[in-house]
Amino acid sequence: IKGFKQEENSDASYQFLDEVTRKARTTKDIEQEVENNIWTKTFRETFDKSGKVQPSHIALLNRVLDTNDLPNINTITNVINAIQLKHQLPIGAHDLRPIEGDVTVGLNKNNKQFLPRDNNENEEVETNEIVHMDDVNVLTRRWCWRQGRKDLCNQETSDFIIFLNSLNEKDNLKEVV
């Protein structure tokens, strides 16, 4: 998406997020749905048998179930978070301004570094870890687990790319879009 104009305040996008959040909290058997989710199973088989490493939409849902509200970050992030919760798919938005070269999903073959959101020091990323990356850095670790600081969308973001991740042919990606 290029040339997107974010609202001065993100009230409408936050209202949408709030509505989806409230609905998620009242969904019957939501914990069972999470446990049986194809992403939960895939992450346990691929990354972490304990279940501590979760795809972004499952981690977001667990946060919603454990706390009161999600923060009002910005229009792009609010909408992406709402769509993740509504459709139970990991979706990420990446600000294109700091991207160096192409953005791809694949195996970390060149020992690219990752700058986490909450730290000023790069983390080592295992060789052959599935990541979102540009030509220089890892942007999202463990496929769709945790996005780094480099390309987070903020209030000034106008050009960004959205990744829709799907493991199930039954996912209605046209509806998500």
ROMARSE-696643 format. One line per field, with one value per residue (C-alpha): residue in three letters; x, z, y. Coordinates in nm, 4 decimals. Layout:
N
lodren = ala:...
px = X:...
pz = Z:...
py = Y:...
END
This chain:
177
lodren = ile:lys:gly:phe:lys:gln:glu:glu:asn:ser:asp:ala:ser:tyr:gln:phe:leu:asp:glu:val:thr:arg:lys:ala:arg:thr:thr:lys:asp:ile:glu:gln:glu:val:glu:asn:asn:ile:trp:thr:lys:thr:phe:arg:glu:thr:phe:asp:lys:ser:gly:lys:val:gln:pro:ser:his:ile:ala:leu:leu:asn:arg:val:leu:asp:thr:asn:asp:leu:pro:asn:ile:asn:thr:ile:thr:asn:val:ile:asn:ala:ile:gln:leu:lys:his:gln:leu:pro:ile:gly:ala:his:asp:leu:arg:pro:ile:glu:gly:asp:val:thr:val:gly:leu:asn:lys:asn:asn:lys:gln:phe:leu:pro:arg:asp:asn:asn:glu:asn:glu:glu:val:glu:thr:asn:glu:ile:val:his:met:asp:asp:val:asn:val:leu:thr:arg:arg:trp:cys:trp:arg:gln:gly:arg:lys:asp:leu:cys:asn:gln:glu:thr:ser:asp:phe:ile:ile:phe:leu:asn:ser:leu:asn:glu:lys:asp:asn:leu:lys:glu:val:val
px = 0.0000:0.1468:0.0359:-0.1968:-0.3102:-0.3576:-0.6160:-0.4945:-0.6484:-0.7284:-1.0676:-1.2529:-0.9826:-0.9661:-1.3450:-1.3167:-1.0415:-1.2440:-1.5527:-1.3518:-1.1767:-1.5065:-1.6432:-1.3324:-1.3733:-1.7297:-1.6627:-1.7642:-1.4816:-1.2169:-0.9407:-1.0267:-1.0228:-0.6735:-0.5515:-0.6861:-0.5728:-0.3523:-0.1049:-0.0735:-0.0002:0.2444:0.4376:0.4646:0.5985:0.8315:0.9573:0.8629:0.6884:0.6074:0.3792:0.5633:0.6409:0.3077:0.2056:0.1133:-0.2642:-0.2673:-0.0397:-0.2676:-0.5778:-0.4198:-0.3340:-0.6965:-0.8220:-0.5748:-0.6052:-0.8699:-0.7910:-0.5327:-0.3683:-0.4647:-0.1377:-0.2140:-0.4649:-0.2607:-0.1714:-0.5242:-0.6785:-0.4178:-0.4701:-0.8483:-0.8296:-0.5929:-0.8403:-1.1473:-1.0116:-0.7670:-0.4787:-0.1315:-0.1077:0.1709:0.2246:0.5775:0.6695:0.8544:1.0664:1.3456:1.3367:1.6614:1.6027:1.3296:1.1127:1.0938:0.9834:1.2340:1.5163:1.7783:2.0836:2.3185:2.3198:2.1060:2.0465:1.7161:1.6498:1.3703:1.1159:1.2201:1.5993:1.8659:2.0917:2.0584:1.9759:2.1374:1.8921:1.9469:2.0526:1.7556:1.4976:1.1893:1.1760:1.0469:1.3589:1.4893:1.8313:2.0065:1.7990:1.5444:1.2167:0.9998:1.1309:0.9964:0.7810:0.5093:0.5973:0.7547:0.8161:1.1228:1.1589:1.3109:0.9900:0.7094:0.4286:0.3839:0.1773:0.4044:0.3821:0.2206:0.3849:0.3674:0.3351:0.0934:0.1686:-0.1296:-0.0123:-0.2264:-0.1774:-0.5305:-0.6909:-1.0239:-0.9065:-1.1160:-0.8361:-1.0628:-1.2787:-0.9725:-0.8480
pz = 0.0000:-0.0981:0.0028:0.2852:0.4922:0.8570:1.0568:1.2999:1.5682:1.5232:1.6959:1.4197:1.3865:1.7634:1.7815:1.5272:1.7340:2.0523:1.8944:1.7670:2.1046:2.2941:2.0538:2.0928:2.4713:2.4439:2.1866:2.3318:2.3758:2.2520:2.4514:2.2814:1.9428:2.0155:2.1233:1.8062:1.5764:1.2874:1.3707:1.7350:1.6210:1.3528:1.5898:1.8499:1.5887:1.4261:1.6940:2.0515:2.1935:2.5161:2.3337:2.4584:2.1029:1.9401:1.6075:1.6357:1.6205:1.8963:2.1191:2.0545:2.1393:2.4614:2.5528:2.4922:2.7101:2.9905:3.0003:2.9576:2.6363:2.3646:2.3296:2.0637:1.8670:1.5223:1.2445:1.0599:1.3700:1.5128:1.1902:1.1455:1.5060:1.4629:1.1423:1.3058:1.5891:1.3660:1.1136:1.3381:1.0952:1.1554:0.9640:0.9771:0.8421:0.7633:0.7103:0.3766:0.4610:0.6456:0.4253:0.2425:-0.0812:-0.1129:0.1627:0.1551:0.3715:0.3937:0.5850:0.7491:0.5560:0.5963:0.9748:0.9494:1.2718:1.4388:1.6398:1.8906:1.9859:2.3489:2.3175:2.1499:2.0743:1.7814:1.8517:1.6791:1.4647:1.4121:1.0691:0.8848:1.1084:0.9056:0.8995:0.7204:0.6060:0.3849:0.2195:0.5445:0.8523:0.9905:1.0239:1.1919:1.3797:1.3675:1.0640:1.2221:1.5919:1.6707:1.4516:1.5223:1.5675:1.2280:1.0257:1.2773:1.1432:1.3252:1.2843:1.0017:0.7998:0.4614:0.2543:0.3900:0.2963:0.4560:0.4973:0.5196:0.6404:0.5784:0.6343:0.5521:0.2084:0.3822:0.4991:0.3137:0.2169:-0.0147:0.2863:0.4931:0.2227
py = 0.0000:0.3358:0.6828:0.5752:0.8726:0.7825:0.9693:1.2335:1.0174:0.6559:0.6543:0.4653:0.2008:0.1625:0.1258:-0.1561:-0.3200:-0.2802:-0.4419:-0.7381:-0.7716:-0.7810:-1.0418:-1.2587:-1.2545:-1.3829:-1.6547:-1.9881:-2.2405:-1.9961:-2.1700:-2.5002:-2.3276:-2.1949:-2.5384:-2.7003:-2.4191:-2.5353:-2.2565:-2.3670:-2.7221:-2.6109:-2.3846:-2.6606:-2.9007:-2.6481:-2.4103:-2.4893:-2.7937:-2.6038:-2.3594:-2.0497:-1.9396:-1.8584:-1.7096:-1.3432:-1.3872:-1.6511:-1.4400:-1.1423:-1.3455:-1.4716:-1.1132:-1.0127:-1.2970:-1.2150:-0.8342:-0.5699:-0.3850:-0.3576:-0.0168:0.2365:0.2377:0.3801:0.3215:0.0580:-0.1440:-0.1232:-0.2549:-0.5300:-0.6449:-0.6440:-0.8466:-1.0977:-1.1497:-1.1560:-1.4068:-1.5951:-1.5567:-1.4131:-1.0867:-0.8328:-0.4834:-0.3653:0.0008:0.0190:0.3261:0.1409:-0.1704:-0.2436:-0.4333:-0.6940:-0.8401:-1.2188:-1.5088:-1.7896:-1.9506:-1.7308:-1.8472:-1.5500:-1.4997:-1.1870:-0.9968:-0.9063:-0.5892:-0.6618:-0.3965:-0.3880:-0.3897:-0.1773:-0.4720:-0.7074:-1.0715:-1.3618:-1.5577:-1.9269:-2.0430:-2.1954:-2.0255:-1.9301:-1.5492:-1.2408:-1.0521:-0.7792:-0.7925:-0.6938:-0.7854:-1.0266:-0.8353:-1.1008:-1.4040:-1.7569:-1.6950:-1.4789:-1.4813:-1.1453:-0.8429:-0.6351:-0.2625:-0.1813:-0.1744:-0.1233:0.0918:0.4203:0.7367:0.8592:0.5356:0.5836:0.3082:-0.0453:-0.4104:-0.6553:-1.0245:-1.2598:-1.5993:-1.9055:-2.2776:-2.3810:-2.3796:-2.3159:-1.9701:-1.7158:-1.4794:-1.2783:-1.1921:-1.1055:-0.8682
END
